[in-house]
Amino acid sequence: MNTSALVQSAHSRKAAGDAFLRFELYPQTSAVFPMRHVQEAMVLPARRLTPMPNMPACMLGLMNRRSRVIWVVDLARMLGLAALDTNVQQYNLVITQVGAVTLGLAVQCVEGITWIEPNQIQSPIGQIIPSLVPYLRGCAIQSQDQTKTLLMVLDAEAVVQSSILRNP
């Protein structure tokens, strides 16, 4: 999905609540990230990613985007979940910015924009494994085509300020 499609869908749909970028964190597990912290979603050819030695396993490497060097992180692995396949031709990235920190988050696939009202976000305790809780604002349940999906609502600040990223 390209960035212009995301922006069009965000502007064309008038819905209640806050806008979030929805993506598949790992198979059968969806998560959302606040749109106010999303700069763009993109596909990065694996050859444009420069691996760096002696870094935590979740650090995939560095990329150059618009004359800026950005760290790319396997988000699922950083959160203690299954790692992305590193033998791929391309990565699906969510480029985020929190304050002065820009970070590329590699995910399984980007699904689009969804809207969540603040009162839909509930405590993740008891619904999600405890190691994920520090990175979450909560969980939200969305219904679509008679199917209910549990979405992990990520806390942008907690992800970017993770001790894993600060102490390689």
C-alpha positions as CSV (number, residue, x, y, z in Angstrom):
1,M,0.0,0.0,0.0
2,N,1.5,3.3,-0.9
3,T,1.5,6.5,1.1
4,S,-1.0,8.4,-1.2
5,A,-3.5,5.7,-0.8
6,L,-3.3,6.0,3.0
7,V,-3.7,9.7,2.9
8,Q,-6.7,9.5,0.5
9,S,-8.4,6.9,2.7
10,A,-7.8,9.0,5.8
11,H,-9.3,12.1,4.2
12,S,-12.2,10.4,2.4
13,R,-13.6,8.6,5.4
14,K,-15.2,10.7,8.1
15,A,-15.3,8.6,11.2
16,A,-15.4,9.1,14.9
17,G,-12.3,8.6,17.0
18,D,-8.6,8.8,16.3
19,A,-6.8,7.6,13.1
20,F,-4.4,4.7,13.5
21,L,-2.3,2.8,11.0
22,R,-3.3,-0.9,11.1
23,F,-0.7,-3.5,10.2
24,E,0.0,-7.2,10.7
25,L,2.6,-7.6,13.4
26,Y,3.1,-11.2,12.8
27,P,0.7,-13.8,11.2
28,Q,-2.9,-13.5,12.5
29,T,-1.9,-10.7,14.9
30,S,-2.9,-7.1,14.1
31,A,-1.7,-3.9,15.8
32,V,-2.2,-0.2,15.3
33,F,0.0,2.8,15.6
34,P,-1.2,6.4,16.1
35,M,-1.3,8.2,12.7
36,R,0.0,11.4,14.4
37,H,3.4,9.5,14.7
38,V,3.3,7.9,11.2
39,Q,5.3,9.7,8.5
40,E,4.7,7.1,5.8
41,A,4.3,3.4,5.0
42,M,6.6,2.1,2.4
43,V,8.2,-1.0,0.8
44,L,12.0,-1.1,1.1
45,P,14.0,-3.5,-1.1
46,A,16.2,-5.6,1.2
47,R,19.3,-4.5,-0.8
48,R,18.8,-0.9,0.4
49,L,19.1,-2.0,4.0
50,T,22.6,-1.9,5.5
51,P,23.1,-4.4,8.3
52,M,25.2,-3.2,11.2
53,P,27.4,-5.6,13.3
54,N,27.2,-6.0,17.1
55,M,23.6,-4.7,17.3
56,P,20.6,-6.3,19.1
57,A,18.9,-9.0,17.0
58,C,15.8,-6.7,16.4
59,M,18.0,-4.1,14.7
60,L,17.8,-4.9,11.0
61,G,20.1,-2.1,9.9
62,L,20.2,1.4,8.4
63,M,18.4,2.9,5.5
64,N,18.8,6.2,3.7
65,R,15.5,8.0,3.1
66,R,15.3,11.5,1.7
67,S,18.9,12.2,2.7
68,R,18.4,11.0,6.2
69,V,19.8,7.9,7.8
70,I,17.1,5.9,9.7
71,W,17.4,2.8,11.9
72,V,15.1,-0.1,10.8
73,V,13.8,-2.4,13.6
74,D,12.0,-5.7,13.4
75,L,9.1,-4.6,15.5
76,A,7.7,-8.0,16.3
77,R,11.2,-9.2,17.4
78,M,11.7,-6.1,19.5
79,L,8.5,-6.9,21.3
80,G,9.6,-10.4,22.0
81,L,7.4,-12.1,19.3
82,A,8.5,-14.2,16.3
83,A,11.0,-12.5,14.1
84,L,10.4,-11.5,10.5
85,D,11.9,-13.6,7.7
86,T,15.2,-12.0,6.9
87,N,15.5,-13.9,3.6
88,V,13.0,-11.6,1.9
89,Q,13.3,-9.4,-1.2
90,Q,11.6,-6.5,0.5
91,Y,10.4,-5.2,3.9
92,N,7.1,-3.5,4.7
93,L,8.0,-0.4,6.8
94,V,6.1,2.1,8.9
95,I,8.3,5.2,9.2
96,T,7.5,6.8,12.6
97,Q,8.6,10.0,14.3
98,V,8.3,10.7,18.0
99,G,9.9,14.0,18.9
100,A,13.2,14.1,17.2
101,V,13.5,10.3,16.8
102,T,12.7,8.8,13.4
103,L,12.5,5.0,13.2
104,G,11.6,2.5,10.6
105,L,9.4,-0.3,11.9
106,A,9.4,-3.5,9.8
107,V,6.1,-5.3,9.9
108,Q,4.5,-8.3,8.1
109,C,2.2,-6.1,6.1
110,V,0.4,-2.7,6.2
111,E,-3.4,-3.1,6.2
112,G,-4.5,0.6,6.1
113,I,-6.1,3.2,8.3
114,T,-8.6,2.4,11.0
115,W,-10.5,4.7,13.4
116,I,-10.7,3.9,17.1
117,E,-12.6,5.9,19.7
118,P,-10.7,6.5,22.9
119,N,-13.3,4.7,24.9
120,Q,-12.8,1.5,22.8
121,I,-9.3,1.2,24.1
122,Q,-9.2,-1.2,27.1
123,S,-6.6,-2.4,29.4
124,P,-4.3,-5.1,27.8
125,I,-3.8,-6.9,31.1
126,G,-5.1,-10.4,30.9
127,Q,-5.6,-10.2,27.1
128,I,-2.0,-10.0,26.0
129,I,1.2,-11.6,27.2
130,P,2.8,-9.5,30.0
131,S,6.0,-8.7,28.1
132,L,4.0,-6.6,25.6
133,V,2.1,-4.5,28.2
134,P,4.9,-1.8,28.6
135,Y,4.6,-1.1,24.8
136,L,0.8,-0.8,24.7
137,R,-1.8,1.9,25.3
138,G,-4.3,-1.0,25.4
139,C,-6.3,-3.2,23.2
140,A,-9.4,-2.6,21.0
141,I,-11.9,-5.0,19.5
142,Q,-13.0,-4.3,16.0
143,S,-15.8,-6.1,14.2
144,Q,-15.8,-6.6,10.4
145,D,-17.8,-9.1,8.4
146,Q,-19.1,-10.9,11.6
147,T,-15.5,-11.4,12.7
148,K,-14.1,-9.7,15.8
149,T,-10.4,-8.8,15.8
150,L,-8.3,-7.9,18.8
151,L,-6.0,-5.0,17.9
152,M,-3.0,-4.2,20.0
153,V,-2.8,-0.4,20.3
154,L,0.9,0.5,20.5
155,D,2.3,3.4,22.5
156,A,4.5,5.2,20.1
157,E,6.7,6.8,22.9
158,A,7.2,3.5,24.6
159,V,8.3,1.8,21.4
160,V,10.8,4.5,20.4
161,Q,12.2,4.8,23.9
162,S,12.6,1.1,24.4
163,S,15.7,0.2,26.4
164,I,16.5,-2.4,23.7
165,L,17.1,0.5,21.2
166,R,19.0,2.7,23.6
167,N,21.5,0.1,24.9
168,P,22.7,-2.0,22.0
